Amino acid sequence: MPPSALVVTGVLSVQVGAGLAGRMFGQVTPATMTGLRLWAAAGLMAAFGARGVARSIRELVRDRAWRDGAVVVAFGLALGIMNFSIYQSFARIPLGIAVTFEFLGPLAVAVASSRRLLDLVWVGLAAAGVTLLSNDWASLARGNGGAAAGGGAGGGAGLALSGVAFALVAAAGWAAYILLSASTGRRFRGSSGLVIAMAVAALAVTPAAAAGGSAGHALRPGVIGMGAAVGLLSSVVPYRLELEALRRIPARIFGIWMSLEPAVAALVGLVMLREALAPREWAAIGCVIVACAGASRAARPRSLPAGWPGGEPVRDTLTMRSVRGHLAAGAADSTDTAVGAPPRPGVARRARRPADALLSPSPASMKRIALAGVVASAGIIMTGAGVRLSASGLGCPDWPRCTAASIVASGTTGDPLVHRWVEFGNRLVTVLIFVVAVAVCVAAWQYRPDRGGRRKDLVWLAAAQPVAIAAQAVLGGIVVLTKLDPVWVSAHFLASMALVVATMALYVRCDEGRGRARLLVAPEVRWFALGAVAVLGLMIAAGTVVTGTGPLAGAGAIPRFHVPLGGVTQLHADIGWLLGGLVLALAIGLRLLGAPRRAVRLSWLLVGMIGAQGAIGYAQYFSGLPVGLVWVHVTGSVLIWVTAIRLLLALRDRGTVAAPAARPLAPDGQRQ
């Protein structure tokens, strides 16, 4: 069987098992079904590896390896929490939606450990999917029959929210599962660690399974047989198939095929549970699938786990490295010490590492700190858009205090409490981002990559960040005090976009040398790219006018621009079509003229992002400007701006950071 068929069959087996479990929820509770699945899986796996499990337990007790025991217990608890939570979610929202939310766990691990700028695109896509799913909670619950059970739309919304909450807990459990699986695989032979963890997970959920009120039904032969089938389909079969697939294909290909799981779950839910999804929900699932596939493909080869091509050879027995969750496991190397490895540094030394990275940054740590500045400057734009779109712009009607009597969101302002806390929360985010900017500034001041003088270019770019954020805070205060005047709101947004340029320039420059800029393309191509970025800036400015004219003002009774909404929207769309043509021509030109590969890749990525942004723009306009879709559109504009600036900076080069010269040896053999 081809490797791709092995992976897809394993994915289908998992979801068919979930579908069978969902059909049993009318007879037993989700907690009871979770217990049946875990006990069945543990029993079936122990039957094939009883000797190895017994040997591992004897060695654990004989060597008093309590730390190894703690790791496998923690792994089992993560496994139990993941399975318990996802079954609770299946009972409340459709199978495909629950699995889509659950996939955010491995996606978060992959993105957090990759540190690539491109990962912002995958984060944005995942956020777009979540936003699309959160547009109508009541209809989401009705997809699983939840509205009727919950008592109308209000009850259905509450049921859906609880289902999403359980799915997010399952996502966190999956992330912990990934991080602990590598450590468990190092400490236990073969499949023994997996079997022990499965038994721990079954023990952990047994009290909830017994207290669910359906324990008597669970002892019926038919229910026990169904539990065994679910355990076989959801655990044993996919583990074996995935192990065989991992022996034949690279890790990134495996991750891409695994990314199909939300779509398979949605199809299984449709066939087995009659859970029909709306087009919006299918689009959301597609966003998360693309995000997971992209993050998986970008995984770095140096962190391949054992059993993957390029890693250690695969053993024929089932290992912890072959279990589900390899979408991000390759990028989530455990920091636990393997047998024969050098001793780990002490607690005090580990505690000093963040300070060392800040006060004596290496080129790699400086680049990570600069990336934090990029993420912070882009993130505050997205949270600010959330404030406006939730009509919370005047939740705190005063500045710098929230109200005239309190600096925090308390008292009565005339707005609902949630509006006050949304606006006040955004102010707290601004404080956090200011702290990040100060850290970037300190690191740039201390940065001496080649043991030469201070990099003044980096210091100026870094110093611009806290200054700009302080100025942004003042602009935000003017926005509040002028009751969200659209002129000041537009200026606030455009100033944030200008800050993104400074953070991106620092991110690129800290990885370059001190030499003069050298063009990597013809000057005419560079000017053409500058023109395309200028048109992009014009389109973003036109977008602020559209926003200042439209109905999403940020609060009630807010003045708007006195221009025709249809006319300014058409102008915005026309600029978008012009921009799309320019960027497409730029991408083709860079490809034909032999530009650097990074520039070519970024140009085609920009073409795709602009096309997707245009589709979202038309969709939001013709669907009556739903706030979730508008937020996705704003987020897309930020990501496009970041990508365009990165493309522009990829068309020139300043060389690489010079390696520090070795210090001469003193007569005693020590470095001077």
N, C-alpha and C positions, 0 to 999 in steps of 0.2 A: 504494500500500500504506500503511495507517495507520502512524504512528510506532511504536506499541506492537508491531505485527507486525514492523517492521524490527528493533527491539531483540531481540525474542524469536527471530526468525530468525537474527540474528547470534549470539546465545547458543547456539542449537541447532547452528549451523554449527561453532562452536568445540568443543563437546562431542562432536559426531559425529566431527570430526577427531581428538579425543583417543581416542575409542572405536576408530577405525581404527588409530591408533598402538598401542593396547593389544593389538589382535588380531595385530599384527606382532611382538610381543615374543618369540614362539616361534621366529622366524626371525632376528631381529637384536636386539642389546642395546638397552636404553632410551637409552644414550648415542649409539649409532649412529642410532637413530630421531630423536633430537633434532637431530643434525647434518643429516640429510636434510631435516627440516622447515624448519630455519632457512635452509639453502642454497636450498631450493626457494622459500621465501617471498622471500628476498633477490633471487633471479633474476627471479621474476615481477614484483616491484615495480620492479626496475631496468628491466625491459622497457618499463614504462609511463612511466618518468621518467628515462631515461638522460641526457638533455641537462641536466636540472636537477641531477642528481648530479654530472656532470662540471663544470658551472659552479661548484657549491658547493666542490668540491675545489680547483679552480683558484683561487678567491677565498681559500680557506683558506691555500693555499701562498703566494699573492702578497702577502696582507696579514700573513702570519706570525701569524695568529690562533691561536696554540697553545692559548690558554685555551679557545676554542671547540672546538678539536680534542679537548682533554682532556674537555670536557663530553660530547661525542658518544661518545667511547670509553667513558667511565664509564657512559653510558646503554646502550651496547651490551653491556657486561659485565653490567649488571643484568639486561638482557633474556636474555642467555645463561644466567646463574645461575638465573633464574626458570624458564626452559624446561627446562634440564637437571635441576633439582631436582624439578620437578613430574612429569616423566616417570619419574624414579627412584621417586617416590612411587606413581605409577600401577602400577608393577610389583610393589608390595608390599602395598598396601591398596586397597580399592574406590575407583573413580573419584569417586563422590559424596562420600566421606569426605575424600579428598585435596583436592578443590576446596573443601570446607567449611573445612578448616584453612587453605588458601591464602587464603581470603577474609578471614582475620584481619588480613592486611597492610593492605589498603585501609581496613578498619574502624578499625585503629589510627591511620592517618593522619587519617581524618575526625574521630575523637574527639579526638585530640591537638591538632588545629588549631581545633576548635570552641569549647572551654572553656565548654560549657553544663552546668549541673548535671544536666539530663535525660540527658546522655550516660552518667552512671553507670548508668542503667537498661540502656542498650545494652551497656555493658561487662559488666554482670551477666548479661544474657541470653547473650552470647557465651561467658562463663565457664561458664554452665550447660550450653551445648552441648558445650563441650570436656570438661567433667566427665562428662557422659553418655557421650561417646565413649571416655573413658579408663577406664570401669568394668570392661572385660574385653578386654585387648589380644589374647589368644589367639583369641577369637571374631572379633575385628575382622580379624585376618590370615586366618582361615579363609574369611571372606567373599570373599577373592580367591584362594582355594586356597593360602594361604600356610602353613597349618599342616602340610600334607603335605610341602611343600618344605622347611620349616624343621625337621622332625623332631619332631612332636607339639606339645603345648600350649606347652611352654617355648620351642621354636624358633619357633612361630607368634607368641608374644608378642614375642620379640626382633625378628622380621621386621616386625611391626606398629609397634613402637617406631621402628625405622629408617625405615619409611615415613612415620610422623608427623613425624619429625625432618626428612626431606627436604621434606615439605609446609610445615613452618614456615620452612625456608630459602627455599622458593619464596615464602612470604608476605612475608618480609623483602625478597626481590628485587622483588616486586610493589610494596612500599612505596617502595623506592628508584626503581623505574621511574616511579612517579607523580611523585615529587619532582623527577626529572631531566627528565621529558617537557616540562614548561613551559619550562625553560631551553633545551632543545634546539630547541623550536618557535620561540623568539625569535631564535635565532642562524642558523637555516637556512630557506631558502625552501621552500614546498610540502612535498613528501614526501621531499626529499633527505636530511634528517636521519634520518628513519626508515629509509631504505634503507641509509645508511651504518652506522647502529647495528645493523641486522639483519646486515650483512656482518661487523661486528666480533663480534657474538654467534656467528655461524657459525664464524668463525676461532677463537674462544675454545674452542668445544666440539669442534673437529675432532680435536685430539690424543686426547681421551678417546674420541671416536667411532671413530678408527682403531685404538686400542689395545684395543677391547672384544672382539676375537676374532671379530667377524662382519663385518669390512670387506669380505671377499670376497663374502659374500651381499649386501651393500649395492649391489654393482655389477650385480646382475641386473636386467634390464629391468622385471620385475614389481615388485621392491622399489623401484626408482627411481620408477616410476609411482605407487606407493602413497605414497612420500615427497612427491611433487609434489602429490598429492591432499590429503594432510594439511596441507601448507603453504598450499594454496589455501583449504581449509576453515577452518583455524585462524588464519590471519593476513589474507589478502587480502580474502576475502568479508566477514568481520565488520567490518574496518576501514571498508570502503565503506558498509556498511549502517548502522553506528553514526554515521558522519559525516552521512548523510542524516537519520537520526533526530534528531541534535542540532541540526539546522537548524529543526526543527519544534516541539520540546517543551522545556519548562524543564529545567534541570539536575537538580532534585530528582526530577522524574518519571522522567527517564532513569535515575537511580541506583536508584529503587525497582524498575523493571523489570529492571535488571541484577542486583538482589539475588536474582532467581530462579535464578541460575546454579547454585548447589549442588544445587537440586532437579532441574534439567534434567540435570545431570551424573549424579545418582543414577538417574534414569530411563533415560538412555542406557547407563549401566553395566548396568542390569537387562536391557535389551533386547539390547544388542550383546555384552556380556561375561558375562551371566548372573550378575551380582553382586547377589544378593538381600540386602536389609538388614533388620535387626531393627527392631521398632517403636521401641525406644530410640534407635537410630541415626537413624531418620526424625525423631523428636522433637528430637534434637540439631541436625540440619540445619535444622529449622524455627526453632529458637532463633537460630541464626546468621543465617538469612534475615531474620527480624524485626529483629534488631539492626542488620544492614547497611541495611535499608530505613529504619529509624528514624534512623540516623545520616545517611543520605543526604538524607532529607526535612528534617533540621534544618540542612543546609548553608546558610551565610549568603549572600544574594544579592550582597553587595559583592565577593565573591571569585570571581565567575563567570569562567571562562577564555574566551579568544577562541573564537568559534563558538557559544557558548551564548546563548540569549535574554538580552539585557541586557549581553552582553559585546561584543567586537569582531565585525564581520560575518564570516560563514563564507566562506572561499574555496572555489571549486569543486574545487580540487586537494586531495589528501589531505594533511592537516597532522598534526603531532604532537599537536595538541590534540584530535584525534578518535580517538585510539587507545584501546584498552581500558585500564580503570583510572580512568575518569571518575567512579567512585563516590565517590572522595575527592579527585580532582584539583582540584575547585573550591575546596576549603578548604586546598589545599597550595600556595599561591602561592610561586614561587621567589623567593629574595632576590637573584638575579643581576641585574646592571645591564643594562637594555636599551639599545639604541642611542639616543643623545640624552638619556639619563637623567642626573641629577646624579651626581657621583662618589660612590662609597661611602665611608663613614667609615673611618678608619684602624683598624688592628688594636687599638691601645691604647684607642681610644674604644669599639670594640665590646666589648672585654674589661671596660670599666667599666660597661657597661649593667646587668648583674645587680646590681652594688653600688649603682648609682643607683636601681634599682627598689626596693631594700631600704631604703636610707637616705633617699631622697627620693621616696617612692612617690606616683604619681598615682592618681586614683580607679580607673582601669582596672587598674593593676598591683597596687594594694591588694586589689582584688576577686580577681585571680588568685592572689595569695598566700593570701588567706583560703580560696579554693577548695582550694588545696593542703592546708590544714589539715583541711578536710572529708574529702578523699580519704584523707589519712593516718590520721585517727581511725577512719574506716570500714574502711580496709584492714587495720589491726592486728586488728580483730575477725575478719576473714576468715582471716588467717594463723593466728590463735590457734585458730580452729575446725579448720584443717588439722592443727595439732599434735595436738589431741585425737582427731580422727577417724583419724589415722594411727597411733594408739596410741603416740605419742612424748612423752606428757606427762611422763614421768620419764626421758627420754633424758639429761637433765642432772639428776641427783638432788640437787644441792646448789644453794645460792644465797648470794651473787651469783656464785660460781664455778660452772662446769659440774660439776666434780667436786671433791672435797676437795683434790686435788693439782694441778688445772689449771683455768684460767679458760676455756679453749677446749675443744672437743669432742675429747678425746684420751684415751688410756688405756682401761681396761676398766670398764664400769659394770654389766654384766649384760644390758644391752639391745643390740640390733643397732646397728652403726655408723650406719646410716641414721637411726635414731631419735635418736641423739645430735645429728646434724647438723641434723635438722629442728627440734629444740627449740633448739639453739644458734643456728640461722639466724633463728628467730623473735625471739630476744633481740637479735640484730644489727638486725633490722627495727625493734625498739623504740628502739634507739639512733638509727637514722636518722629515725624519726618524732619523737623528742625534738628533734633538730636542726631539723626542719621547724617544730616548735612554737616553738622559740626564734626562728627567722627570722620567724615570724608576729608574735611579741611585739615584736621590734625594729621591724618595719615599722609596726605599730600605734602604737608610741611616737613614731616619726618622722612619722606621717601628719598632714598639715595641709592638707586639701583646699581650704579657702577662705582660706588664709593667716591663719587665726585661731589660737586656742589649740589645745592638744592635745585630741583627742577622748577624754575620760576613759572614756566608755562602751565604746569600742573597746579601750582599753588594758586595762580590767578583763576583758573577754571574752577578749582575747588572752593575758593573763597567766594566766588559768585553764588554758590548754592545757599549758604545760610543767609547771605544778604538778600537774595531774591525771595527766599521763603519769608523772611521778616517783612519785606515789602509786600508780598502776597497777603500776609496777615492783615496789614494795614488796608490793602485794597478790599479784602473781605469785609473788614469793618465798614468801609465806605459803602459797600454793597448793601450791608444790613441797615446802616443808618439812612440810606436813600431809598429804603423799602424795595430793594431788588430792581433798581432802575436798570433797564436792559443795556444801556450804554456801559455802565460800570460792570455789569455781569459779563458782557462780551470782553471788556478789557481784562477782567480777572482771568477768563479762560485763555485768552491769547498770551497773557504774561506767563501762564503756566506752561504753555507750549514752548515759549522761548526758553524757559528754564530747562525743559527737556533737551534742547539743543546743547546747552552747556554741559549737562550731565553726560550726554552721549559723546561729546567731544573729549571729555576727561576719560571716559571709559576706553576710547580708542587710543588716545595719546599716551596713556600710562603704559601701554604695551609697545610703544615705539621709542626710537632713540632720539637724540638731541639734534639730528641733522635737519637740513632744510627740506621742505616738502618737495617731493619729486612726483610729477604726474605719471601715472601708469597708462594713460590713454591720451589720445590727441587732444590739444586744447579745445578744439571745436566740440568734441564729445563732452568734455567737462562743462563747457558753457551750456550745452544742450541739457545736461543733467541739472545744472543750476536753474535753468529756465523751468524744467519740469517741477522742481521743488518749489520754485516761486509760485507756479500755478497751483500746486497743492496748498501752499499757504493762503493763497487767494480763496480757494475753495473752502478752507477751514474758516476763514473770516466771513465768507458768505453764509456758512452754516450757522455762525453765531447770530447773524441777522435773521435767518429763518427761525431760529429758536426764540429770539427776542420778539418775533412777530406772532408766533404760534400760541396755542392755548396752554402749553406746559410752562407756566411762568414761575413756578416754585412756591407759590402761595396764592391766596385769593385776592382779587381786586388789585392787581399789579399793573402799572402802566406798560404799554407795549409800543413797539415801533409802528409808526403810522404809514405803513406801506402795504400794498396788496400781498397777502400771504401766497396766493397762487403765482404771482409774478416773481417774487423773490425765490420761491421754491423752484420755479422753472430755471431761473438764472443759476441757482446752485447746481441743478442737474446738468445744465449745459456746460458749466465749468468742469463738472465731473466727467462728462464725455470727452471734453478736450484733454483733460488730464490722462484719461485712460489711453487715448490715442498716442499722446506724447510718451508715456511710460512704455507702451508696447513697442513703439519705434525705438526707444532707447534700449530696450532689452534685445531686440533683434540686432541693432547696431553693435552693441557690446559683444554679442555672440559672434558676429561676422568679423569684427575687427580684432578678435583675439584678446579681449580684455581679461583681467584676472578672473579666475573661476569664481571667487567669492563675489565679485561684483556681478557676474552673470547670474549666479544663483539668487542674489538679492533682488536683481531687477525682475526676474521671472516671479519670484515670490511677491514682489510689489504688484505686478500685473494681476496675479490671482487675488490678492487682498483687495485691490481696488474694484475688481469685478464683483467679489462677494459683498463689498460695502455698497456698491450700487444696487445690487439685488435687495439688500436689507433696506436701503433707503426707499426704493419703490414699494416694498412690502409694507413698511411702516406708514407710508403716505396713504396707500389705498386701503389700509385696514384701520384707519382712524387714529393713528399715532398711539398705539399701546405702549405704556411706559417701559415695559420690559424690553421691547424691541428698540425703543429709542435709546435706552441705556446701552444696548449692544452696539448700536450705531455710533454712539459717542466713544465707547471703548475701541471700536474699530478704527475710528479716526486717530486716536492716540497711537495705536499699534502701527498704523500706516505711516504716521509722522516719524515714529522711532525708526522704522525700517528705511524710510527715505533718507533720513539723516545718516544712517549707517551706510547706505549705498553711496551717498555723496562722499563720505570719508574713505570709502574703499577704493576710490578712483585715484588716490595719491598715497604716497608712502614716505616715511621718515627714517626708514631703517629699523633695526631691532635694538633692544636694550643691550648695551655692551656688558659682557660678563665681567664681574669684578676681578681685578688682577690679584694673583696670589701674593700674600705678604712673604717677604724673605725669611729664611730660617735664621734664628740666633745661633750662637755657638753651642748652646745646650740642646739644640734640636727643636726648640719651641718657636712658634710663630711670634715675630716681633709685633 
